[in-house]
């Protein structure tokens, strides 16, 4: 079962207040379908990112693919923790 780490959209109004959860999905599932695990969240309005890095590493070691956006957010999150 190939798995993918990508964003799942949540939020009150789709156009004005988007929020995203960083989640692990089976590769064949849709964006808002059932997920395996939730790893964090991202708020593009405020720029807030919170990721469980130890779980992210676990999924990376087990061969999960990451969307480009999630990879960028993970790098950004690590930079903020180091600084």
ABEGO torsion letter per residue (X at the ends): XBBBBBBBBBEABAAABBBBBBBBBBAABBAABBBABBAEBBBAAAGBBBBBAAAAAAAAAAGBBBBAAAAAAAAAAAAAAAX
